[in-house]
Amino acid sequence: MKTTNSKIEASAPANVRPALSKSGKTPLPKLDLKLRKRNRQLPTGKLLQLLQTEAPEFRQIAHVVGQWVWIQFQQKQPQAITSELSQFGFHWNKRRQLWQHPCGTFATRRADYDPRRRYGSCVPQAA
């Protein structure tokens, strides 16, 4: 991914294959659902290592909330970036307007509180 004029441009990681586009537009990466499922099981530390290696731009803006990792942007991102986040195992939280990764700790119900207040939020130090 490259940063240009305050916009983030993404290149697909090596483990994402391009899909054919019916509209003739630039093809989007096809998600490897097995890899996505494995990535969702990664503990917090392993996910942060993966992001540092394969997507340092995401690692720089990641926040750890409890055992989860959250990524939030100021504006809507291109579909290539959202596909890449999804491949890493993140999902979109519409209510909070951010990307969340469960790090193998799946909630059984929707929290009726702000997890940042209960668990705190920090930007983890680079390894």
ABEGO torsion letter per residue (X at the ends): XBBBGGBBBBBBBAABBBBBBAAGBBBBBBBBAAAAAAAAABBAAAAAAAAAAABAAAAAABBBBEABBBBBBABBBBAAAAAAAAAAGBBBBAAAGBBBBAGGBBBABBBABBAAAAAEBBBBBBX
